[in-house]
């Protein structure tokens, strides 16, 4: 539509700021929380897989996707969607590989914050 900004034309901060209703303070708080919570969430997902707790793993994965969408972390969202789509049918080694890739993407994102 004419007059509407294309999401791709916005920088990362502008997209997240828009997602947070223009509240700069909320953006800074979200960045701070992501730096702490994302790595912690990854550890909990690894533990859930090690315990064979697929339900907990899926819940944490889905929650990570939601927060990542708000934080405009497309590379994380992309990996989570892939994992959600194949968690049921994937063998344990594939899940571990996917989880390793997700962890890499999460750490790279957190370093950019």
Number of C-alpha atoms within 10 A of each C-alpha: 5 5 5 6 9 9 11 8 9 12 11 14 14 16 17 23 20 16 15 16 10 13 12 15 11 14 20 13 10 18 17 13 11 20 17 11 15 19 15 11 19 21 12 15 22 17 14 17 18 13 11 12 13 15 11 16 22 19 12 17 21 17 14 19 21 14 16 21 17 16 23 19 18 15 15 25 23 15 19 24 14 12 20 13 11 14 17 11 9 13 10 13 9 14 17 15 11 19 20 14 15 21 21 13 19 24 16 13 19 18 9 8 12
